[in-house]
Amino acid sequence: MKDKNLEPIIILGEEIDPDNMPKLYSWARTNPYTLEKQLKSIADKWHQGSIRSALVNFEMDLEHS
């Protein structure tokens, strides 16, 4: 269900939308600095620096844990 009142949040130049990335969206709302640091680390270590890939994979990991 889409909530028209929630605007996407931009972290490291990437859009985090509440409908497609609800776990990361919640984290971005409460502690964007920590999420940014975590995404940079994941992107550098596992995704050849791609923040987009890190976002998608991190959201999937959080949904399945």
CYANA upper distance limits for C-alpha pairs under 8 A (distance plus 0.5 A):
  1 MET  CA     19 ASP  CA      7.90
  2 LYS  CA     19 ASP  CA      6.71
  3 ASP  CA     19 ASP  CA      8.47
  6 LEU  CA     18 PRO  CA      7.51
  7 GLU  CA     17 ASP  CA      7.68
  7 GLU  CA     18 PRO  CA      8.23
  8 PRO  CA     15 GLU  CA      6.53
  8 PRO  CA     16 ILE  CA      5.89
  8 PRO  CA     17 ASP  CA      4.92
  8 PRO  CA     18 PRO  CA      7.04
  8 PRO  CA     25 TYR  CA      8.41
  9 ILE  CA     15 GLU  CA      6.16
  9 ILE  CA     16 ILE  CA      5.63
  9 ILE  CA     17 ASP  CA      7.07
  9 ILE  CA     25 TYR  CA      7.71
  9 ILE  CA     28 ALA  CA      7.68
  9 ILE  CA     29 ARG  CA      8.41
 10 ILE  CA     14 GLU  CA      5.80
 10 ILE  CA     15 GLU  CA      5.01
 10 ILE  CA     16 ILE  CA      6.54
 11 ILE  CA     15 GLU  CA      7.02
 11 ILE  CA     16 ILE  CA      7.69
 11 ILE  CA     28 ALA  CA      8.32
 11 ILE  CA     32 PRO  CA      8.00
 11 ILE  CA     36 GLU  CA      7.04
 12 LEU  CA     36 GLU  CA      7.37
 12 LEU  CA     51 ILE  CA      7.81
 14 GLU  CA     51 ILE  CA      7.82
 14 GLU  CA     52 ARG  CA      7.14
 16 ILE  CA     20 ASN  CA      8.21
 16 ILE  CA     21 MET  CA      6.75
 16 ILE  CA     24 LEU  CA      7.63
 16 ILE  CA     25 TYR  CA      6.38
 17 ASP  CA     21 MET  CA      6.22
 17 ASP  CA     22 PRO  CA      7.73
 17 ASP  CA     25 TYR  CA      6.91
 18 PRO  CA     22 PRO  CA      5.18
 18 PRO  CA     25 TYR  CA      5.89
 18 PRO  CA     26 SER  CA      8.23
 21 MET  CA     25 TYR  CA      6.36
 21 MET  CA     56 VAL  CA      8.41
 21 MET  CA     59 GLU  CA      6.58
 22 PRO  CA     26 SER  CA      6.63
 22 PRO  CA     59 GLU  CA      8.46
 23 LYS  CA     27 TRP  CA      6.91
 23 LYS  CA     59 GLU  CA      6.91
 23 LYS  CA     62 LEU  CA      7.34
 23 LYS  CA     63 GLU  CA      7.73
 24 LEU  CA     28 ALA  CA      6.44
 24 LEU  CA     35 LEU  CA      8.43
 24 LEU  CA     55 LEU  CA      8.42
 24 LEU  CA     59 GLU  CA      6.70
 25 TYR  CA     29 ARG  CA      6.72
 26 SER  CA     30 THR  CA      6.94
 27 TRP  CA     31 ASN  CA      6.23
 27 TRP  CA     32 PRO  CA      7.21
 27 TRP  CA     35 LEU  CA      7.23
 28 ALA  CA     32 PRO  CA      4.83
 28 ALA  CA     33 TYR  CA      8.50
 28 ALA  CA     35 LEU  CA      6.81
 31 ASN  CA     35 LEU  CA      6.98
 32 PRO  CA     36 GLU  CA      6.52
 33 TYR  CA     37 LYS  CA      6.86
 34 THR  CA     38 GLN  CA      6.69
 35 LEU  CA     39 LEU  CA      6.54
 36 GLU  CA     40 LYS  CA      6.68
 37 LYS  CA     41 SER  CA      6.80
 38 GLN  CA     42 ILE  CA      6.71
 39 LEU  CA     43 ALA  CA      6.40
 39 LEU  CA     51 ILE  CA      7.07
 39 LEU  CA     54 ALA  CA      6.73
 39 LEU  CA     55 LEU  CA      7.42
 40 LYS  CA     44 ASP  CA      6.53
 40 LYS  CA     49 GLY  CA      7.97
 40 LYS  CA     51 ILE  CA      7.37
 41 SER  CA     45 LYS  CA      6.56
 42 ILE  CA     46 TRP  CA      6.18
 42 ILE  CA     47 HIS  CA      7.43
 42 ILE  CA     54 ALA  CA      6.48
 43 ALA  CA     47 HIS  CA      5.15
 43 ALA  CA     48 GLN  CA      6.67
 43 ALA  CA     49 GLY  CA      4.98
 43 ALA  CA     50 SER  CA      5.78
 43 ALA  CA     51 ILE  CA      5.89
 43 ALA  CA     53 SER  CA      7.72
 43 ALA  CA     54 ALA  CA      5.61
 44 ASP  CA     48 GLN  CA      6.04
 44 ASP  CA     49 GLY  CA      4.88
 44 ASP  CA     50 SER  CA      7.90
 45 LYS  CA     49 GLY  CA      7.98
 46 TRP  CA     54 ALA  CA      8.24
 47 HIS  CA     51 ILE  CA      8.17
 47 HIS  CA     53 SER  CA      6.80
 47 HIS  CA     54 ALA  CA      6.79
 50 SER  CA     54 ALA  CA      6.82
 51 ILE  CA     55 LEU  CA      6.56
 52 ARG  CA     56 VAL  CA      6.83
 53 SER  CA     57 ASN  CA      6.61
 54 ALA  CA     58 PHE  CA      6.28
 55 LEU  CA     59 GLU  CA      6.58
 56 VAL  CA     60 MET  CA      6.87
 57 ASN  CA     61 ASP  CA      6.64
 58 PHE  CA     62 LEU  CA      6.67
 59 GLU  CA     63 GLU  CA      6.67
 60 MET  CA     64 HIS  CA      6.81
 61 ASP  CA     65 SER  CA      6.76
